Amino acid sequence: MPIKRALLSVSDKTGIVEFARKLHEAGVEIISTGGTMKAIDDAGIPVTYVSDVTKFPEIMDGRVKTLNPYIHGGILAVRDNQSHVAQMQKFNIQPIDLVVVNLYPFRETIEKPNVTLAEAVENIDIGGPAMIRAAAKNFKFVTVVVNPKHYDEVAEMIAKDGCTTGKFRMQLAQEAFCHTSHYDDCIQEYLTTQLSK
């Protein structure tokens, strides 16, 4: 499947601007959120704000921004399922072929001295894991990237072939599920510790 549209939303912005530039040079449309969008926009790279896609503003201090059918429908649609394709057309949902997400720094937050429970809870990512899991589930059609170490390889594949390979997408999906699993383990271990106090 050709990669024509990407969603970039990262807490760790290591390498994201250069990656976005390579995607743009390869003709990939970029959608982004908050600070990621600002970093890309500040670098002069064309980017579409996620609210322009969802037709709804970020609300509740950014807690709700990507949990929307225009995002998840674009990620989860099975591209060779005619019913899915018809629904995308009916609701004007555009496919998202590449999802690049890493999560709020929960572990780094709880390792700070004197961190409060409220501060820890605010650093539990919701939309990020949802997008990661959606993209990983649909790896037949969608490439998911949770680690900046893959940026160069993904960019090179897109520049050369316009897409990634099926086996590579499955490898990235496996890594993505591992990533969200460790993230959830960290949260439950922290809350277990809090309950024991």
VEXDREN-2710 file (C-alpha; in Angstrom, 1 decimal):
% VEXDREN-2710
k/r/px/py/pz
1/MET/0.0/0.0/0.0
2/PRO/1.5/3.4/-0.9
3/ILE/2.0/5.8/2.0
4/LYS/0.3/9.0/1.1
5/ARG/-0.9/10.3/4.4
6/ALA/0.9/10.3/7.8
7/LEU/-0.1/11.3/11.3
8/LEU/2.8/12.4/13.5
9/SER/2.2/13.0/17.3
10/VAL/5.2/12.5/19.5
11/SER/6.2/13.4/23.0
12/ASP/9.9/12.7/22.3
13/LYS/10.6/14.9/19.3
14/THR/14.0/13.5/18.5
15/GLY/14.5/13.5/14.8
16/ILE/10.8/14.3/14.0
17/VAL/11.4/17.5/12.0
18/GLU/13.9/15.8/9.7
19/PHE/11.7/12.8/9.3
20/ALA/8.7/15.1/8.5
21/ARG/10.9/16.9/5.9
22/LYS/11.7/13.5/4.2
23/LEU/8.1/12.5/4.2
24/HIS/7.1/15.8/2.6
25/GLU/9.8/15.5/0.0
26/ALA/8.4/12.0/-0.8
27/GLY/5.0/13.6/-1.3
28/VAL/3.4/12.4/1.9
29/GLU/0.7/14.6/3.4
30/ILE/1.4/15.2/7.1
31/ILE/-1.2/15.6/9.9
32/SER/-0.1/16.5/13.4
33/THR/-1.1/17.7/16.8
34/GLY/0.0/20.3/19.3
35/GLY/3.7/20.7/19.9
36/THR/4.6/18.2/17.2
37/MET/2.7/20.3/14.6
38/LYS/4.3/23.5/15.9
39/ALA/7.8/22.0/15.5
40/ILE/7.1/20.8/12.0
41/ASP/5.4/24.1/11.0
42/ASP/8.2/26.2/12.5
43/ALA/10.6/24.3/10.2
44/GLY/8.6/25.4/7.2
45/ILE/7.2/22.0/6.4
46/PRO/3.6/21.9/5.3
47/VAL/1.4/20.3/8.0
48/THR/-2.3/19.9/8.6
49/TYR/-3.6/20.5/12.1
50/VAL/-5.5/17.5/13.5
51/SER/-8.5/19.7/14.3
52/ASP/-8.8/20.5/10.6
53/VAL/-9.2/16.8/10.0
54/THR/-11.5/16.0/12.9
55/LYS/-13.5/19.2/12.4
56/PHE/-13.5/19.6/16.1
57/PRO/-11.1/21.5/18.4
58/GLU/-8.8/20.0/21.0
59/ILE/-10.7/20.1/24.3
60/MET/-10.2/19.4/28.0
61/ASP/-6.6/20.7/28.0
62/GLY/-5.7/18.5/25.1
63/ARG/-7.1/15.3/26.7
64/VAL/-9.4/14.9/23.7
65/LYS/-8.0/15.6/20.2
66/THR/-7.5/12.4/18.2
67/LEU/-10.2/10.2/19.6
68/ASN/-12.4/10.8/16.6
69/PRO/-13.8/8.7/13.6
70/TYR/-11.9/10.9/11.1
71/ILE/-8.7/9.7/12.7
72/HIS/-9.5/6.1/13.8
73/GLY/-11.6/5.4/10.8
74/GLY/-8.7/6.5/8.6
75/ILE/-6.3/4.2/10.5
76/LEU/-8.6/1.2/11.0
77/ALA/-10.3/0.9/7.7
78/VAL/-9.6/-2.4/5.9
79/ARG/-8.7/-1.1/2.4
80/ASP/-9.8/-4.2/0.5
81/ASN/-13.1/-4.4/2.3
82/GLN/-15.7/-2.8/0.1
83/SER/-18.0/-2.1/3.0
84/HIS/-15.2/-0.2/4.8
85/VAL/-14.4/1.6/1.6
86/ALA/-18.0/2.6/1.1
87/GLN/-18.3/3.9/4.6
88/MET/-15.1/6.0/4.2
89/GLN/-16.6/7.5/1.1
90/LYS/-20.0/8.1/2.7
91/PHE/-18.4/9.9/5.7
92/ASN/-15.5/11.5/3.8
93/ILE/-12.9/9.7/5.9
94/GLN/-9.4/9.8/4.3
95/PRO/-7.0/6.9/4.9
96/ILE/-4.0/7.3/7.2
97/ASP/-1.2/5.1/6.0
98/LEU/1.6/5.9/8.6
99/VAL/1.2/6.6/12.3
100/VAL/4.2/7.9/14.2
101/VAL/3.5/8.2/17.9
102/ASN/5.4/8.0/21.1
103/LEU/3.8/8.5/24.5
104/TYR/3.6/11.0/27.3
105/PRO/6.7/10.4/29.6
106/PHE/4.9/8.6/32.4
107/ARG/7.9/6.7/33.7
108/GLU/10.1/9.8/33.6
109/THR/7.5/11.7/35.4
110/ILE/7.1/9.3/38.3
111/GLU/10.9/9.1/38.7
112/LYS/11.0/12.8/39.6
113/PRO/11.4/13.6/43.3
114/ASN/8.2/14.6/45.1
115/VAL/6.0/14.0/42.1
116/THR/2.3/14.1/43.0
117/LEU/-0.3/11.5/42.1
118/ALA/-2.1/14.2/40.1
119/GLU/1.0/15.0/38.1
120/ALA/1.5/11.3/37.4
121/VAL/-2.1/10.8/36.3
122/GLU/-1.8/13.7/33.9
123/ASN/1.0/11.9/32.2
124/ILE/-1.0/8.8/31.4
125/ASP/-1.4/8.9/27.6
126/ILE/-4.8/7.9/26.2
127/GLY/-5.0/9.0/22.6
128/GLY/-1.5/7.9/21.8
129/PRO/-2.0/4.2/22.8
130/ALA/-5.3/4.2/21.0
131/MET/-3.7/5.3/17.8
132/ILE/-0.7/3.0/18.2
133/ARG/-3.0/-0.1/18.8
134/ALA/-5.3/0.8/16.0
135/ALA/-2.4/1.2/13.5
136/ALA/-0.7/-2.0/14.8
137/LYS/-3.9/-4.0/14.5
138/ASN/-4.3/-2.8/10.9
139/PHE/-0.6/-3.5/10.0
140/LYS/-1.7/-5.1/6.7
141/PHE/-2.3/-1.6/5.5
142/VAL/-0.8/0.8/8.0
143/THR/2.8/1.4/9.2
144/VAL/3.2/2.2/12.9
145/VAL/6.4/3.7/14.3
146/VAL/6.9/4.2/18.1
147/ASN/10.7/4.6/18.1
148/PRO/12.7/7.3/16.3
149/LYS/15.4/4.7/15.5
150/HIS/13.2/3.6/12.6
151/TYR/12.7/7.0/11.0
152/ASP/15.6/6.7/8.5
153/GLU/14.6/3.2/7.4
154/VAL/11.0/4.1/6.9
155/ALA/11.9/7.3/5.1
156/GLU/14.3/5.4/2.8
157/MET/11.6/2.8/2.0
158/ILE/9.1/5.4/1.1
159/ALA/11.6/7.4/-1.0
160/LYS/12.5/4.2/-2.9
161/ASP/9.3/2.3/-3.2
162/GLY/6.5/4.6/-1.9
163/CYS/5.6/2.1/0.8
164/THR/6.9/-0.3/3.4
165/THR/7.0/-4.1/3.2
166/GLY/4.4/-6.3/4.8
167/LYS/6.9/-8.1/7.0
168/PHE/8.4/-4.8/8.2
169/ARG/4.9/-3.5/9.0
170/MET/4.3/-6.7/11.1
171/GLN/7.6/-6.2/12.9
172/LEU/6.7/-2.6/13.7
173/ALA/3.3/-3.7/14.9
174/GLN/4.8/-6.3/17.2
175/GLU/7.1/-3.6/18.6
176/ALA/4.2/-1.2/19.0
177/PHE/2.1/-3.7/21.0
178/CYS/5.2/-4.4/23.2
179/HIS/5.6/-0.6/23.7
180/THR/2.0/-0.1/24.9
181/SER/2.1/-3.2/27.1
182/HIS/5.2/-2.0/28.9
183/TYR/3.6/1.5/29.2
184/ASP/0.5/0.0/30.9
185/ASP/2.6/-2.2/33.1
186/CYS/4.4/0.9/34.4
187/ILE/1.2/2.6/35.1
188/GLN/-0.4/-0.3/37.0
189/GLU/2.8/-0.9/39.0
190/TYR/2.8/2.8/40.0
191/LEU/-0.8/2.7/41.1
192/THR/-0.3/-0.5/43.0
193/THR/2.5/1.2/44.9
194/GLN/0.3/4.2/45.6
195/LEU/-2.5/1.9/46.9
196/SER/0.0/0.2/49.3
197/LYS/0.9/3.5/51.0
END
